[in-house]
Amino acid sequence: MCSVVELAQEGASGLSVLRTFRLLRILKLVRFMPALKYQLVVMLKTMDSVATFCALLILFIFIFRSARLAIT
């Protein structure tokens, strides 16, 4: 027996697939718009720096939290 919630979730998964295809349409536009391609390249290069910053931030949080736990 299926519940109403399970039926609603099945419909949502179908919609998420359609949303994925809608996002892929943006990548199709990149071929026709060089300015958009440039912006996407810049965003991808920036993501590397953001990932490094987040990793260092998590490391510092872990170190200072461990130091505080050692003091108390």
Secondary structure, 3 states (H helix, E strand, C coil): CCCHHHHHHHHHHHHHHHHHHHHHHHHHHHCCCHHHHHHHHHHHHHHHHHHHHHHHHHHHHHHHHHHHHHHC
